Amino acid sequence: PHFSTSFLKGSSMREFDVFQYWRFQAAALLTRLNEKTVSWIHEYEKEKCKDCDNEYDISLNIRHADKGSEMELISANVYKEAINIFTSLGMKDNYSIYVNADDQESVDIIHKLPHRVAFFNHTRYNFSVDQNRQLKHVALMSFANLYNQIRADHTIGTIESNWSRLIYELKMTVGMKSDGYILEVGEQ
C-alpha cells in the first residue's frame, strides 16, 4: 500500500521485499482460520484422512487435474526424488509426509514410500474436476489441506501453482515455519 512507502524508504528493505511483505501479510489476513473452522477441519480429518497427525515433517502439493493446460505436469516421481533429498541429508530416516494431490496415481506413488504418509481418502478424478461434490466438502477439504500444509516443517511444490505459492507465503506468516526448507520441483 502507498501509505507504507514513505516510512519504509528509510529502511534497509528493497522495494521488492516491501511488495513481498505486504503480499504475505494480505494472504495471512485473508486466510486466518478461526477456532470453529479448525474444529470442523479436525472433525473432517477423523472422517476422511488416512494417517493424519498433528504435525508433519514434509508437505507436498501435487497439482495435476486441469493444470496441464497451463504448464507441463510434474510427475510424482519428481516429488519422490525431492523427498529422497531430505533422506540423503541424514536429517531423519522416516518422515511424516502430508500429501495434497488431485491425482490418485500420485498419491499411490508417494504412499508406497517407506515413510508415514497422510492424505485425504476420497475419490480423485484424474485430469478432470468432480462437479458433483458438495461445496461444504470442497471447502473443508481445501481448508484442511491448507491447514496441514502450512504446519509442515518443510514443503515440496512448484511456484507455478498458485496454491503452492499461497502455502509458501502462509508458512512464513501464520504457519510460523519460515526456517523450513522449500524445495521447488517446477521449472525456474
C-alpha positions as CSV (number, residue, x, y, z in Angstrom):
1,P,0.0,0.0,0.0
2,H,1.1,3.6,-0.7
3,F,0.8,4.7,2.9
4,S,3.7,2.4,3.8
5,T,6.1,3.6,1.1
6,S,7.2,6.7,2.9
7,F,8.3,5.2,6.2
8,L,9.8,2.0,4.5
9,K,12.0,4.1,2.2
10,G,14.3,4.8,5.1
11,S,14.6,1.1,5.9
12,S,17.0,-1.4,4.5
13,M,14.2,-3.2,2.7
14,R,14.3,-3.3,-1.0
15,E,11.2,-2.3,-3.0
16,F,10.7,-6.0,-4.0
17,D,10.9,-7.1,-0.3
18,V,8.3,-4.5,0.7
19,F,6.0,-5.8,-2.0
20,Q,6.5,-9.4,-0.9
21,Y,6.0,-8.4,2.8
22,W,2.6,-6.8,2.0
23,R,1.6,-9.7,-0.2
24,F,2.4,-12.2,2.6
25,Q,0.5,-10.1,5.2
26,A,-2.5,-9.9,2.9
27,A,-2.5,-13.6,2.4
28,A,-2.3,-14.2,6.1
29,L,-5.1,-11.8,6.8
30,L,-7.4,-13.3,4.3
31,T,-6.8,-16.9,5.3
32,R,-6.9,-16.8,9.0
33,L,-8.7,-19.9,10.3
34,N,-10.9,-19.3,13.3
35,E,-11.4,-21.9,16.1
36,K,-14.7,-23.1,14.6
37,T,-13.1,-23.7,11.2
38,V,-10.2,-25.6,12.8
39,S,-12.7,-27.7,14.8
40,W,-14.5,-28.6,11.6
41,I,-11.2,-29.5,10.0
42,H,-10.4,-31.9,12.8
43,E,-13.8,-33.5,12.5
44,Y,-13.4,-33.8,8.8
45,E,-9.9,-35.4,9.3
46,K,-11.3,-38.0,11.6
47,E,-13.8,-39.0,8.9
48,K,-11.7,-38.7,5.7
49,C,-8.0,-38.5,6.4
50,K,-5.7,-41.5,6.3
51,D,-2.9,-41.4,8.9
52,C,-3.5,-37.7,9.7
53,D,-1.3,-36.4,12.5
54,N,-0.9,-33.1,14.4
55,E,2.4,-32.3,12.7
56,Y,4.2,-33.2,9.5
57,D,7.9,-33.1,8.5
58,I,7.1,-32.5,4.8
59,S,4.1,-31.4,2.9
60,L,3.6,-32.0,-0.9
61,N,1.3,-30.1,-3.2
62,I,1.0,-32.2,-6.4
63,R,-1.1,-30.2,-8.8
64,H,-2.4,-32.1,-11.9
65,A,-6.0,-32.1,-13.0
66,D,-6.6,-29.1,-15.3
67,K,-3.2,-27.6,-14.5
68,G,-1.9,-29.3,-17.6
69,S,-3.4,-26.6,-19.7
70,E,-1.1,-24.0,-18.1
71,M,2.2,-25.9,-17.6
72,E,3.8,-29.2,-18.1
73,L,2.7,-31.5,-15.3
74,I,5.3,-32.6,-12.8
75,S,5.5,-36.4,-12.2
76,A,5.0,-37.7,-8.7
77,N,8.4,-39.4,-9.2
78,V,10.0,-35.9,-9.2
79,Y,8.4,-35.3,-5.8
80,K,9.7,-38.7,-4.7
81,E,13.2,-37.7,-5.7
82,A,12.8,-34.4,-3.6
83,I,11.8,-36.5,-0.6
84,N,14.9,-38.6,-1.1
85,I,17.0,-35.4,-0.9
86,F,15.8,-35.0,2.7
87,T,16.6,-38.6,3.4
88,S,20.1,-38.3,1.9
89,L,20.8,-35.2,4.1
90,G,20.5,-37.6,7.1
91,M,18.0,-35.4,8.9
92,K,15.7,-38.4,9.6
93,D,15.1,-41.9,8.3
94,N,11.4,-41.9,8.5
95,Y,9.4,-38.8,7.7
96,S,5.8,-37.9,8.3
97,I,4.5,-36.6,4.9
98,Y,1.3,-34.9,4.1
99,V,0.1,-35.2,0.5
100,N,-2.3,-32.8,-1.2
101,A,-2.9,-34.2,-4.7
102,D,-5.8,-34.1,-7.1
103,D,-4.4,-37.2,-8.8
104,Q,-4.8,-40.7,-7.3
105,E,-1.8,-42.1,-9.1
106,S,0.4,-39.5,-7.5
107,V,-1.0,-40.3,-4.0
108,D,-0.4,-44.1,-4.6
109,I,3.3,-43.4,-5.7
110,I,4.1,-41.4,-2.6
111,H,2.1,-43.7,-0.3
112,K,4.4,-46.6,-1.3
113,L,7.4,-44.8,0.2
114,P,8.9,-46.1,3.5
115,H,7.5,-43.1,5.3
116,R,4.3,-42.3,7.2
117,V,2.1,-40.7,4.5
118,A,-1.1,-38.9,5.3
119,F,-3.7,-37.8,2.7
120,F,-7.5,-37.3,2.4
121,N,-9.1,-40.5,1.3
122,H,-11.6,-39.5,-1.3
123,T,-12.3,-40.3,-4.9
124,R,-10.0,-38.4,-7.1
125,Y,-10.8,-37.9,-10.8
126,N,-7.5,-37.6,-12.8
127,F,-7.4,-34.7,-15.2
128,S,-11.0,-33.5,-14.5
129,V,-12.9,-31.7,-11.9
130,D,-15.5,-33.5,-9.9
131,Q,-18.6,-31.3,-10.3
132,N,-20.8,-33.4,-8.0
133,R,-19.0,-32.8,-4.7
134,Q,-20.9,-30.6,-2.3
135,L,-19.5,-27.2,-1.7
136,K,-19.1,-27.8,2.0
137,H,-16.9,-30.9,1.3
138,V,-14.8,-28.9,-1.2
139,A,-14.3,-26.0,1.2
140,L,-13.5,-28.3,4.2
141,M,-11.0,-30.3,2.1
142,S,-9.3,-27.1,0.9
143,F,-9.1,-25.6,4.4
144,A,-7.8,-28.9,5.8
145,N,-5.2,-29.2,3.0
146,L,-4.1,-25.6,3.7
147,Y,-4.1,-26.1,7.5
148,N,-1.9,-29.2,7.3
149,Q,0.4,-27.9,4.6
150,I,1.3,-24.7,6.4
151,R,2.1,-26.5,9.6
152,A,4.6,-28.9,8.0
153,D,8.3,-28.2,8.7
154,H,9.3,-28.5,5.0
155,T,7.4,-28.1,1.7
156,I,7.8,-29.5,-1.8
157,G,5.9,-27.9,-4.6
158,T,6.1,-25.5,-7.5
159,I,5.7,-21.8,-7.5
160,E,3.9,-22.2,-10.9
161,S,0.9,-23.4,-8.8
162,N,-0.9,-20.5,-7.0
163,W,-1.8,-23.0,-4.3
164,S,1.9,-23.7,-3.6
165,R,2.7,-20.0,-3.7
166,L,0.0,-19.4,-1.1
167,I,1.4,-22.3,1.1
168,Y,4.9,-20.7,0.9
169,E,3.5,-17.3,1.9
170,L,1.4,-18.6,4.8
171,K,4.2,-20.8,6.1
172,M,6.2,-17.6,6.6
173,T,3.4,-15.8,8.4
174,V,0.6,-17.8,10.2
175,G,2.4,-21.2,9.8
176,M,5.4,-19.9,11.8
177,K,7.6,-22.3,9.7
178,S,9.8,-19.8,7.9
179,D,13.0,-21.7,8.8
180,G,12.0,-24.9,7.0
181,Y,13.2,-25.9,3.5
182,I,11.0,-25.3,0.5
183,L,12.0,-27.5,-2.5
184,E,10.9,-26.3,-5.9
185,V,10.2,-29.1,-8.4
186,G,9.0,-26.9,-11.2
187,E,11.0,-25.1,-13.9
188,Q,12.7,-21.9,-12.9
